[in-house]
Amino acid sequence: MRIGTDMLIVKALTALEEVGWQAQKAPIPPSFALRFTLAYLFAHGDGRRASFDEFWRIVTDIGDHHQSTPTSTNIVRSSGADRELYGIYKSVGVYRSTDMIFSCHQRQKREKPGGPV
């Protein structure tokens, strides 16, 4: 059974939603998986690269950028990642619904720590 391109795009977007949720707590370590997901979506996008580059920069950035507390640094990172996700969704022609935003968060709440991803 082949998985269609549209389904793969949705899965890649869901993966980025998960990265966005994780970025609320700490910077995300740079990884091939994140790089590949962004590249895959860019390959199916409208050719505008800014949101993809900025999402990578924001979620992997370990600097505090003169924020007064680690919590405020995390808030700034999270809101920046969220902003860029809208641009990525727009680039690939998918509407970012509330269901998409919260789907990975709900899945994480259902799964036990250390369980399957």
FENBEL-V933682 format. One record per residue. N is the residue number from 1. RES is the residue in three letters. SS is DSSP state (@ for helix, = for strand, . for the rest). D_FIRST is the distance of its C-alpha to the first C-alpha in Angstrom with 2 decimals. Layout:
n->N res->RES ss->SS d_first->D_FIRST
n->N res->RES ss->SS d_first->D_FIRST
This chain:
n->1 res->MET ss->. d_first->0.00
n->2 res->ARG ss->. d_first->3.78
n->3 res->ILE ss->. d_first->6.60
n->4 res->GLY ss->. d_first->9.48
n->5 res->THR ss->@ d_first->12.86
n->6 res->ASP ss->@ d_first->14.63
n->7 res->MET ss->@ d_first->12.71
n->8 res->LEU ss->@ d_first->13.32
n->9 res->ILE ss->@ d_first->16.87
n->10 res->VAL ss->@ d_first->17.41
n->11 res->LYS ss->@ d_first->16.34
n->12 res->ALA ss->@ d_first->18.69
n->13 res->LEU ss->@ d_first->21.38
n->14 res->THR ss->@ d_first->21.12
n->15 res->ALA ss->@ d_first->21.67
n->16 res->LEU ss->@ d_first->24.72
n->17 res->GLU ss->@ d_first->25.96
n->18 res->GLU ss->@ d_first->25.99
n->19 res->VAL ss->@ d_first->27.93
n->20 res->GLY ss->@ d_first->30.29
n->21 res->TRP ss->@ d_first->30.97
n->22 res->GLN ss->@ d_first->31.66
n->23 res->ALA ss->. d_first->33.96
n->24 res->GLN ss->. d_first->36.21
n->25 res->LYS ss->. d_first->37.47
n->26 res->ALA ss->. d_first->37.62
n->27 res->PRO ss->. d_first->36.50
n->28 res->ILE ss->. d_first->33.03
n->29 res->PRO ss->. d_first->33.22
n->30 res->PRO ss->. d_first->31.85
n->31 res->SER ss->. d_first->28.58
n->32 res->PHE ss->@ d_first->26.03
n->33 res->ALA ss->@ d_first->23.33
n->34 res->LEU ss->@ d_first->25.36
n->35 res->ARG ss->@ d_first->26.24
n->36 res->PHE ss->@ d_first->22.66
n->37 res->THR ss->@ d_first->21.59
n->38 res->LEU ss->@ d_first->24.60
n->39 res->ALA ss->@ d_first->24.03
n->40 res->TYR ss->@ d_first->20.43
n->41 res->LEU ss->@ d_first->21.76
n->42 res->PHE ss->@ d_first->24.81
n->43 res->ALA ss->@ d_first->22.85
n->44 res->HIS ss->. d_first->21.43
n->45 res->GLY ss->. d_first->24.83
n->46 res->ASP ss->. d_first->28.00
n->47 res->GLY ss->. d_first->29.63
n->48 res->ARG ss->. d_first->31.93
n->49 res->ARG ss->. d_first->31.86
n->50 res->ALA ss->@ d_first->34.51
n->51 res->SER ss->@ d_first->32.49
n->52 res->PHE ss->@ d_first->30.07
n->53 res->ASP ss->@ d_first->33.08
n->54 res->GLU ss->@ d_first->35.03
n->55 res->PHE ss->@ d_first->32.31
n->56 res->TRP ss->@ d_first->32.10
n->57 res->ARG ss->@ d_first->35.90
n->58 res->ILE ss->@ d_first->36.45
n->59 res->VAL ss->@ d_first->34.10
n->60 res->THR ss->@ d_first->35.12
n->61 res->ASP ss->. d_first->38.82
n->62 res->ILE ss->. d_first->41.10
n->63 res->GLY ss->. d_first->44.28
n->64 res->ASP ss->. d_first->46.16
n->65 res->HIS ss->. d_first->47.41
n->66 res->HIS ss->. d_first->50.69
n->67 res->GLN ss->. d_first->49.27
n->68 res->SER ss->. d_first->51.73
n->69 res->THR ss->. d_first->49.43
n->70 res->PRO ss->@ d_first->46.06
n->71 res->THR ss->@ d_first->44.99
n->72 res->SER ss->@ d_first->45.88
n->73 res->THR ss->@ d_first->44.05
n->74 res->ASN ss->@ d_first->40.87
n->75 res->ILE ss->@ d_first->41.39
n->76 res->VAL ss->@ d_first->41.85
n->77 res->ARG ss->@ d_first->38.70
n->78 res->SER ss->@ d_first->36.63
n->79 res->SER ss->@ d_first->37.97
n->80 res->GLY ss->@ d_first->37.51
n->81 res->ALA ss->@ d_first->33.86
n->82 res->ASP ss->@ d_first->33.37
n->83 res->ARG ss->@ d_first->35.12
n->84 res->GLU ss->@ d_first->32.96
n->85 res->LEU ss->@ d_first->29.72
n->86 res->TYR ss->@ d_first->30.87
n->87 res->GLY ss->@ d_first->31.27
n->88 res->ILE ss->@ d_first->27.80
n->89 res->TYR ss->@ d_first->26.27
n->90 res->LYS ss->@ d_first->28.54
n->91 res->SER ss->@ d_first->27.59
n->92 res->VAL ss->@ d_first->23.88
n->93 res->GLY ss->. d_first->24.86
n->94 res->VAL ss->. d_first->23.82
n->95 res->TYR ss->. d_first->26.43
n->96 res->ARG ss->. d_first->27.19
n->97 res->SER ss->. d_first->27.67
n->98 res->THR ss->@ d_first->29.32
n->99 res->ASP ss->@ d_first->26.12
n->100 res->MET ss->@ d_first->24.47
n->101 res->ILE ss->@ d_first->27.64
n->102 res->PHE ss->@ d_first->27.94
n->103 res->SER ss->@ d_first->24.37
n->104 res->CYS ss->@ d_first->24.39
n->105 res->HIS ss->@ d_first->28.01
n->106 res->GLN ss->@ d_first->27.35
n->107 res->ARG ss->@ d_first->24.52
n->108 res->GLN ss->@ d_first->26.97
n->109 res->LYS ss->@ d_first->29.62
n->110 res->ARG ss->@ d_first->27.52
n->111 res->GLU ss->. d_first->26.51
n->112 res->LYS ss->. d_first->29.21
n->113 res->PRO ss->. d_first->30.53
n->114 res->GLY ss->. d_first->28.92
n->115 res->GLY ss->. d_first->25.86
n->116 res->PRO ss->. d_first->22.21
n->117 res->VAL ss->. d_first->21.40
